[in-house]
Amino acid sequence: MHTDTSLQPPVNTYVATKRNFLKTVTTLLYYYITLYYVPFIAIPSAPWFPFSLRQSYKLPEELHEELLSTVSRRDDVQAVSTLICKGAPIELLDGLSVLRLAVTTDRINTVSLLLASGAPLPASLLQEAWQSPDVTHRVLATLTTAYCCRLRAEQRRLEKVSSALVEGIDNLVTTIEGNTPWQAAWRWGKETDRPALSDLLAKAAAANCPVTAAFLHMAGGWTVFNGASGGTALHAALEAGHKGMAELLIRDLGGCPCVPDTHGRLAVHMMPHEEQQRLEQVRLLVCVLFYIRT
């Protein structure tokens, strides 16, 4: 029996109609989120956003880009300080590091300001700075001193936690203060393996020791490993109330809030209710933007 195909909509037309419908729905959902959650997710570039506010308000991502642009052009401490006071994040998820840019472009004053502002020190930055031909001795001296000072401060917090961590930090500081600071790395002992390093990483996270944790991670420690405490390094940081340490684990060291501990508890459920809500809002917004763009 012959079927009249003229009465059936073409496949391409059907797909296009479905896509337009999805775009309409997700756009409405997008506006709903931004209207009711402006304190959390403001979209000043949207056409409905008041023009006067659009001129003065900037997203953290925009401020971060402006901060990077300022540092790349000149060593302007006043401009950098103003942007930080406006809320420009020094570090951003999937974004460039402002401190790394300042170091590699030899901005001595900006480097000092960022370190004084508490910019995190990744384990790889010291080696990168010492091996770069563009970094002068003043920046190297400032950076090296910052590593030693922070490691010594973390060592004092770990004295009653683990002798292995104290000894490991001693080795790091000795290398950094020696003739080959670019070779600073966590030393593997005779009985050291990845689970042991991961357990030390969790202890460092619980004691709020980000530089030590960064070196342990670079040496091979896992942030998603359930150690002797029964949870990951992220569980340990959240349980101890170290929000900044938890953010660093997620942003820089591969920590995942959706990995359960040995009791089946997710790290995300240990976060404050407001943080959980914000995380869900951001995840929903990401999904909306994905559908709109596709």
Backbone torsions as a table, in degrees:
resi	resn	phi	psi	omega
1	MET	NA	130.9	-177.7
2	HIS	-81.9	132.4	178.7
3	THR	-105.0	131.5	179.9
4	ASP	-76.7	103.2	-178.3
5	THR	-73.6	-12.0	-179.6
6	SER	-68.3	-21.3	-179.7
7	LEU	-85.2	-8.2	-179.5
8	GLN	-100.0	133.9	179.4
9	PRO	-67.7	139.5	177.4
10	PRO	-58.8	151.5	-179.3
11	VAL	-61.0	-41.9	-178.4
12	ASN	-62.5	-38.0	178.3
13	THR	-65.7	-40.3	179.3
14	TYR	-63.2	-45.1	-179.7
15	VAL	-63.4	-42.0	-179.6
16	ALA	-64.5	-42.2	179.0
17	THR	-63.2	-42.9	179.1
18	LYS	-63.3	-41.1	-179.9
19	ARG	-65.7	-41.9	178.1
20	ASN	-63.5	-37.8	177.7
21	PHE	-63.5	-45.4	179.1
22	LEU	-62.0	-40.8	179.0
23	LYS	-62.9	-41.4	179.5
24	THR	-62.8	-47.1	-179.1
25	VAL	-63.4	-47.4	-177.4
26	THR	-68.7	-31.9	176.4
27	THR	-65.7	-43.2	176.7
28	LEU	-62.0	-41.3	177.9
29	LEU	-64.9	-38.0	178.2
30	TYR	-59.8	-47.7	178.9
31	TYR	-65.8	-36.1	178.9
32	TYR	-61.2	-45.0	-179.1
33	ILE	-63.3	-47.2	-174.9
34	THR	-71.2	-27.7	177.7
35	LEU	-73.4	-41.4	-174.8
36	TYR	-93.0	-11.8	-179.4
37	TYR	-128.2	37.7	179.1
38	VAL	-57.2	-38.4	177.5
39	PRO	-60.2	-25.2	-177.9
40	PHE	-98.2	-44.3	-176.3
41	ILE	-134.1	90.9	-179.8
42	ALA	-92.4	137.4	-179.1
43	ILE	-121.7	79.2	-175.6
44	PRO	-68.0	-16.9	-179.8
45	SER	-82.2	-9.8	-179.7
46	ALA	-67.4	146.6	-175.2
47	PRO	-65.7	-25.2	-178.7
48	TRP	-81.6	-12.4	-176.5
49	PHE	-71.3	134.4	-178.4
50	PRO	-53.3	135.5	-173.8
51	PHE	-62.7	-39.4	-178.7
52	SER	-63.4	-40.9	178.4
53	LEU	-71.9	-33.0	-178.9
54	ARG	-62.3	-30.4	-178.4
55	GLN	-75.4	-30.8	-173.7
56	SER	-100.5	-27.1	-175.7
57	TYR	-92.7	137.4	176.6
58	LYS	-134.7	143.4	177.1
59	LEU	-68.8	155.2	176.0
60	PRO	-55.5	-37.3	179.1
61	GLU	-62.7	-39.0	178.9
62	GLU	-68.4	-41.7	177.8
63	LEU	-64.8	-37.2	178.4
64	HIS	-64.3	-42.9	177.7
65	GLU	-63.6	-39.2	178.2
66	GLU	-66.0	-37.8	177.6
67	LEU	-63.9	-44.7	177.4
68	LEU	-61.6	-41.4	-179.6
69	SER	-64.2	-40.7	-180.0
70	THR	-64.4	-45.7	-179.2
71	VAL	-65.2	-37.1	-178.2
72	SER	-69.3	-25.5	-177.1
73	ARG	-86.2	-42.0	-173.2
74	ARG	-160.7	170.3	178.5
75	ASP	-96.2	71.8	-174.3
76	ASP	-105.2	94.6	-176.6
77	VAL	-65.3	-39.0	-178.2
78	GLN	-63.3	-44.3	179.8
79	ALA	-66.3	-40.9	178.9
80	VAL	-65.1	-43.5	178.9
81	SER	-62.0	-40.1	178.6
82	THR	-63.0	-43.5	179.9
83	LEU	-66.0	-39.4	178.1
84	ILE	-64.5	-40.3	177.8
85	CYS	-65.2	-28.0	177.7
86	LYS	-78.0	-8.9	178.8
87	GLY	108.9	12.3	179.0
88	ALA	-67.4	122.2	179.3
89	PRO	-73.3	136.4	177.8
90	ILE	-71.9	-36.4	177.0
91	GLU	-123.0	144.6	-178.4
92	LEU	-140.1	141.5	179.0
93	LEU	-59.4	127.8	-178.6
94	ASP	61.4	21.7	179.1
95	GLY	-114.9	167.9	178.1
96	LEU	-72.8	150.0	178.8
97	SER	-83.9	125.0	179.1
98	VAL	-67.2	-40.5	179.5
99	LEU	-63.9	-43.4	178.8
100	ARG	-60.8	-41.4	178.6
101	LEU	-64.7	-43.3	-179.9
102	ALA	-63.7	-38.4	-179.8
103	VAL	-68.8	-49.3	-174.7
104	THR	-71.5	-19.5	175.5
105	THR	-100.1	6.8	173.1
106	ASP	61.9	47.7	177.2
107	ARG	-95.7	86.3	-171.9
108	ILE	-60.8	-44.3	-178.2
109	ASN	-68.5	-40.1	178.8
110	THR	-67.3	-39.4	177.3
111	VAL	-59.7	-45.6	179.3
112	SER	-61.6	-41.2	179.8
113	LEU	-65.3	-45.1	-178.1
114	LEU	-64.9	-40.2	178.2
115	LEU	-65.7	-39.3	177.1
116	ALA	-67.6	-25.4	178.8
117	SER	-82.9	-2.1	177.3
118	GLY	90.4	23.0	178.3
119	ALA	-58.9	133.5	-179.8
120	PRO	-65.6	148.2	-179.5
121	LEU	-107.0	103.3	176.6
122	PRO	-70.9	150.5	-176.7
123	ALA	-64.7	-29.0	-175.0
124	SER	-83.1	-14.9	-173.8
125	LEU	-67.8	-35.6	-178.8
126	LEU	-61.9	-47.1	179.0
127	GLN	-64.4	-41.9	-179.1
128	GLU	-62.5	-40.5	-178.7
129	ALA	-67.9	-44.5	-178.0
130	TRP	-69.2	-25.7	-179.3
131	GLN	-94.3	-0.8	179.3
132	SER	-89.1	130.4	179.5
133	PRO	-74.0	-11.6	-175.9
134	ASP	-92.5	-7.8	-176.8
135	VAL	-95.3	123.6	-177.2
136	THR	-85.6	172.5	-174.1
137	HIS	-65.6	-27.7	-179.2
138	ARG	-67.7	-43.7	177.0
139	VAL	-66.0	-41.7	179.4
140	LEU	-62.0	-41.7	179.6
141	ALA	-66.1	-41.6	179.8
142	THR	-65.0	-44.3	-178.3
143	LEU	-67.6	-43.8	180.0
144	THR	-61.9	-43.1	178.2
145	THR	-62.4	-39.4	179.9
146	ALA	-63.6	-43.4	178.0
147	TYR	-60.5	-47.4	-178.3
148	CYS	-63.5	-43.4	-178.8
149	CYS	-63.9	-45.0	-178.4
150	ARG	-69.2	-38.7	179.0
151	LEU	-65.8	-39.9	178.0
152	ARG	-65.0	-40.0	177.8
153	ALA	-64.2	-40.9	178.1
154	GLU	-68.3	-35.0	178.9
155	GLN	-61.6	-38.7	178.5
156	ARG	-64.7	-34.0	179.1
157	ARG	-74.2	-19.7	-175.1
158	LEU	-101.9	2.2	-175.8
159	GLU	-58.9	-36.7	-179.4
160	LYS	-96.8	5.7	-177.8
161	VAL	-98.7	-52.1	-174.5
162	SER	-158.3	125.5	176.4
163	SER	-69.2	-29.8	178.3
164	ALA	-64.9	-38.3	177.7
165	LEU	-68.6	-41.4	178.8
166	VAL	-62.3	-44.4	179.1
167	GLU	-66.1	-40.3	179.2
168	GLY	-63.1	-39.5	178.3
169	ILE	-68.4	-37.3	175.3
170	ASP	-56.6	-45.1	179.1
171	ASN	-63.0	-41.0	179.4
172	LEU	-62.9	-49.2	-177.5
173	VAL	-64.2	-39.9	178.6
174	THR	-60.0	-42.0	179.4
175	THR	-68.5	-42.9	-178.0
176	ILE	-65.4	-37.5	179.9
177	GLU	-81.9	-7.8	-178.6
178	GLY	-85.7	-157.1	-175.4
179	ASN	-85.8	-11.3	-177.8
180	THR	-131.5	64.8	-177.3
181	PRO	-62.5	-24.7	-179.8
182	TRP	-69.8	-10.9	179.2
183	GLN	-95.1	8.3	-178.8
184	ALA	-62.4	124.4	179.8
185	ALA	-159.8	154.6	178.6
186	TRP	-71.3	128.7	-177.1
187	ARG	-84.7	136.5	175.7
188	TRP	-85.7	128.2	174.9
189	GLY	-83.5	-179.3	-178.4
190	LYS	-63.7	-35.8	-177.5
191	GLU	-105.3	18.6	-177.9
192	THR	-83.4	135.0	171.7
193	ASP	-141.4	178.2	-176.6
194	ARG	-62.5	-42.9	176.1
195	PRO	-59.1	-38.0	178.5
196	ALA	-66.4	-43.2	176.5
197	LEU	-62.1	-39.7	-179.7
198	SER	-65.6	-37.1	177.1
199	ASP	-66.6	-40.6	176.0
200	LEU	-64.6	-37.1	178.6
201	LEU	-62.7	-41.6	178.2
202	ALA	-63.6	-39.2	178.0
203	LYS	-66.1	-39.5	177.2
204	ALA	-64.4	-39.2	178.5
205	ALA	-65.9	-40.1	179.9
206	ALA	-65.7	-28.4	179.5
207	ALA	-94.3	6.7	178.4
208	ASN	60.8	56.9	-179.3
209	CYS	-121.6	80.8	-172.4
210	PRO	-67.8	-36.5	-178.3
211	VAL	-68.5	-43.6	176.9
212	THR	-60.8	-43.3	178.9
213	ALA	-62.1	-37.9	179.9
214	ALA	-64.8	-41.4	178.3
215	PHE	-68.8	-37.8	177.1
216	LEU	-64.4	-39.9	178.5
217	HIS	-66.0	-41.6	179.1
218	MET	-65.6	-28.6	179.2
219	ALA	-78.0	-12.4	177.5
220	GLY	125.2	4.8	178.3
221	GLY	-69.6	143.8	-179.5
222	TRP	-99.1	132.3	176.8
223	THR	-85.7	-9.4	-178.6
224	VAL	-109.4	15.8	-178.6
225	PHE	-92.9	131.3	175.9
226	ASN	-83.8	105.0	-175.8
227	GLY	-88.1	-153.6	-176.4
228	ALA	-63.3	-27.9	-179.9
229	SER	-75.2	-13.0	179.9
230	GLY	93.1	-1.1	-179.5
231	GLY	-138.9	174.5	179.0
232	THR	-81.9	176.0	176.3
233	ALA	-61.1	-34.6	178.9
234	LEU	-67.4	-41.0	175.1
235	HIS	-58.4	-43.6	-177.3
236	ALA	-63.9	-42.8	-179.6
237	ALA	-65.9	-43.6	-179.1
238	LEU	-68.6	-38.4	-179.8
239	GLU	-64.6	-32.4	178.6
240	ALA	-85.4	-5.0	177.1
241	GLY	82.3	21.5	-178.7
242	HIS	-96.2	86.3	-176.5
243	LYS	-64.2	-42.8	179.9
244	GLY	-62.8	-38.4	177.9
245	MET	-65.7	-40.2	178.7
246	ALA	-63.4	-42.1	178.5
247	GLU	-62.5	-41.1	179.4
248	LEU	-64.7	-39.4	178.7
249	LEU	-61.1	-42.4	-179.3
250	ILE	-71.9	-42.5	-173.4
251	ARG	-75.5	-42.5	-169.5
252	ASP	-114.8	-24.3	-170.2
253	LEU	-115.1	14.2	173.6
254	GLY	79.2	16.0	177.5
255	GLY	-67.5	143.5	-177.9
256	CYS	-125.5	122.9	-179.2
257	PRO	-73.5	-6.4	-177.7
258	CYS	-105.1	13.7	175.6
259	VAL	-93.1	125.4	-178.3
260	PRO	-79.7	157.3	171.6
261	ASP	-86.9	-170.6	-176.2
262	THR	-68.2	-14.1	178.1
263	HIS	-100.1	5.8	179.1
264	GLY	82.5	12.4	-178.0
265	ARG	-89.0	126.5	178.0
266	LEU	-81.8	145.5	178.8
267	ALA	-63.6	-33.1	-178.6
268	VAL	-62.9	-29.1	179.6
269	HIS	-76.8	-9.3	176.9
270	MET	-91.3	-8.1	179.0
271	MET	-76.5	154.2	175.1
272	PRO	-56.7	152.9	-176.9
273	HIS	-56.9	-39.2	-179.0
274	GLU	-64.2	-39.5	179.4
275	GLU	-67.4	-38.2	177.5
276	GLN	-63.0	-43.2	178.9
277	GLN	-61.5	-43.9	-179.0
278	ARG	-64.7	-40.3	178.1
279	LEU	-61.0	-42.8	179.3
280	GLU	-65.6	-39.2	179.3
281	GLN	-64.2	-42.6	179.4
282	VAL	-65.4	-42.8	178.7
283	ARG	-62.0	-41.0	178.6
284	LEU	-65.2	-40.8	179.6
285	LEU	-65.5	-38.5	177.7
286	VAL	-62.2	-42.6	177.9
287	CYS	-63.5	-40.6	178.9
288	VAL	-61.9	-48.7	-178.9
289	LEU	-63.1	-34.6	178.5
290	PHE	-62.9	-45.8	-179.3
291	TYR	-67.9	-36.6	-179.6
292	ILE	-65.7	-41.9	-176.6
293	ARG	-75.6	-20.5	179.0
294	THR	-100.7	NA	NA
